[in-house]
Amino acid sequence: MNSTQYLQVKAWDGKVTVRVRVAGQGPALVYLHSAAGPLWDDFLDRLAEQYTVYAPEFPGTTPDDPYAVKQLDDLQDVVLLYQEVIGKLQLERPVLVGQSFGGMLAAELASVFPQLPSRLVILNAIGLWRDDAPIANWNEVPAPDMPALLFHDPAIEVARKMFELPQDPEERVKAMAAGVWALGCTGKFVWPIADRGLNKRLHRIAVPSLIVWGEHDRLVPAVYADEFATRIAGSRVRMIANAGHIPQMENLEATLGATLDFLGEQAQ
């Protein structure tokens, strides 16, 4: 286990404080989490063995600061805020890695600020739309159906633990409320249609890029991997077998191996 610290970064003219979890050692890597909120898992622990991982918490998802998101009106605000946070952390061309909603945000940052990252890795990213392959609106999915939507095999232990709630009644209610609030905070910048014009900006990405996808994704169909690849020049796709929307949890070794191989190759 890598030692962890939390940094408080004031941004957006001092109106938003972004908490950033930091662990590891080595070159800087910024990890952008999914719509469900911050989750530090084995994937990040393993990345932190070779990189200093910076994991910002999306405004509104930090405990005791739920209303920070109200300072942001649209996706442009979000992208500018994150660029400002990375600048205040004094990170020079960090690796950007993003999962789902975070994958979209990482791609937006790399397209709006082409010189910001050194490399880009997106995992099962949202942000594009095809009428023949609609993305499921996770905000409308009943809680009991979420494991089957996110995991190829919802019966595995990591899936069970992800949705496990505290036994204490008060803590259970708090955990449920925090989950719903996180989805609302991020969903504000995605729905009613999960497309904010990213398809018109992806061509601006100017760094080596890897697109990682669980081949059995029921939330964002795997056809979107190729949609991203056709728009990001020189990018490559790695499909992860026996995995759904969160490949790093369902098939950690394959996802981690693909990511580290790519980053190591690009660093040479």
N, C-alpha and C positions, 0 to 999 in steps of 0.2 A: 504494500500500500504506500503510495506517494504522500508526502506531507502536503497539506492543503492550507491555503490562506484565502481570505476574502478581501477584495479591494472595493472601495466605494468610489465610483467615478462620477463626478458632477458634470453634467452636460446640458445641452439645449438651453443655453443662457442661464444655467444654474437651476432650471425648473425640474430637471429629471436626474435622479441619482440611480445609476445602474450598478448593481452589485455583480462583481465578476469573481468567479471561483478560479483559483490558479493552483496548478500542481505540476510537478515534474521538473525536468531540466533539459536544456538543449534549445534548438531553434524554436521560435514562437509559432504556435498553432492556435488559431481561434476557432472554437467549436460553437456552432449555433444550433440550439436545441429545437425540438419539434413543437407543434402547437399545444401539446399536453403540458408543457412547462419543463423546467430544469430537471434533468435526470442524469446523475453521474453513474455510469455503469462500467463494466469490465473493459469495454472498448476504450473508454477514456483513460482508465487506469493503465492499460497497455500502451496507448499512445504516449502517455506521460513518462514512460520509461525512456523514450527517445526525444521527446519534445516538451517544451514548457507549454502546457495547455491552458488557455484562457477561455473560460466559458461564461459569457455574459448572460444574465438572466433577463428575459424580455420584460420591459416595463409593465408592472402590474402583477407579475408572477412571483416577485420577491415577497416573502412573508413580512407582514406589517407595513407594506407599502403598496396596497392594491390599486390605488387611484393614480399612480404615476402615468398609466397609459392614457389618461384623459388629456395629457399635454400634447398628444400626437393625433393629428387629424387624418392623415392618409399614409399610404405606403411610402411616398416620397419623404415624409417626415421620418419614418422609421429608418430608411436607408441612410439619410443624412445623420441621424442620431448615432447609428452604429459606426459610421465613418469617423464621427467626432470622438466616440469612445475609444476606438482603436488608436486614433491620433494621440489622445490624452494618455493612453497607456505607453506611448512612445514605442510602438511596435513597428519596425521597419520591414515592410513586405512580408507579413506573416503568411503561413499556409492558412487557407480558409477551408473548413470542413463543416458541412451542414446536413442535417437530417430532416427530410420532409419539409415542413414550413421553414426550418432553418436552412435547408438546401435551396429553397427559393430565395431566401434572404441573402445567402452567400453568393448565388448567381447574380442577384441584383447588384450587390456591392461590386462584384468583379466586372459587371458591365457598365455601371455608372462611373466607377473609379478604376479603370483598367490597370493602373500602376499600383494599386493598393496591395494586392496579394502577390505572392511569388508562385503559388500553385493553388488549384481549386479541386476539391473533392465534394461531390454532392451525392447523397444517398436517398434514393426514392423521393426525389424532390417534387413538390407541387409547383404551380406557376404557369403551366401550359394547359390547353384545353382542346379536346377533340370531341365533337358531337357523337362520334361512333364509339368513343371510349370514355364516357363520363367519369369524373372523379367523384367518389362518394362524399357526401356532406357529413362529415363526422359529428357535427353539432346536432344532427337530427337522428343519429343512431342510438337506439336504446343501450344503456350501459351493459346489459347482459350479452349484447351482440358484438361488443367491441373486440373482445379477444379473437373471435373468428374473422373479424375484418382486418385486424392488424397482423395476425400470425398465421403462417401456413399450417402449423399444428398448435392450436390454442390450448392443448392439454399439457404442453411441456412446462417444466418448472419455472422457467423465466417468465412465461406468460402469466402463470398463476401468481407469482410474486409481484409482478408489475401491477396487478389489479387487486392485490390483497390490501384490505383496509384494517386499521387498528381495531383491537378488541374493545378498548375503552370507548364508551358511547360518545363522550364529548369529543375525543380526538377523531373518532370515526366521522362525525358530522363535519368537523373542520377539514378533514382530508377530502371529503366529498365536495364540499364547497370550494376548496382551493382548486380541485380538478376542473370543476365547471367554470370557475372564474378564469382560469388559464386559457381554456378553450374560447371563452368569450373575448378575452384580451387579444389573442392572436387572430381569431375569426373576424374581428372587426376590419382587418386589412386584407381579407381573402374573399369572403362571400358578399353578395349572393352568387357570383360566378368566380371560380378560382383562377382568374386570368386578369392581370393588370397590365397587359402589354409587354410582358417579359419577352415574348417571342420576337418582338421588334428590336430588342436590346441585346440579345444574346450574342449577336455577331460582333459586338464590341469587346467581348472577353478576349484578352490578349496573352493569357498565361496557359501553360500546360494544364489540362483539365481531365479529371477522371469521373465517369458517371457510373455509380454502383447501384445495382437494383436487385432486390429479391425477386426471383422469377415468378413467384406465386402471389405477388402483391394484389390484394383484392380492393385496396383503397385507391391506389394510383396504378392502373394497369401497366404492365411492363413495356407496352408499346411506347410509353413516354420516354423510356431510355433512349430510343432511337430518335425521338423528336428533339430531345436536347442535343444529341450527338450531331444531327444534321445542321444545327444552328451554331454550334460552338466549334470553330475551325480547329482541326487537329486533335479533337478530343477522342477519347476511347471509352468503350463500355465494358464493364465487367458484370456479368449476370451471376448472382449467387444462388446456387441450388439449395433446395429444401429450406427456403426462407420466404417470408412475406414482406410486409411493409417496413419491418425493422430488422434488416439482415444482420446487423452487428450483435443483436441479442439472440437471434435464432441460429445463426451460423457464424459465430464469432471468429473462428480461426480463418475461414475463407475470406470474410470481410476485412479483417485486420491484415491478412496477408496481401490482399489486393491493394489495400491502401498503402501499406508500408513499402511494398515492392515499387509502386508508382512513385511515391515520394523519394525513396532511395535512388531510383533510377534518374529522376529529374535533378537530384542534388549532385550527381556525379559530373 
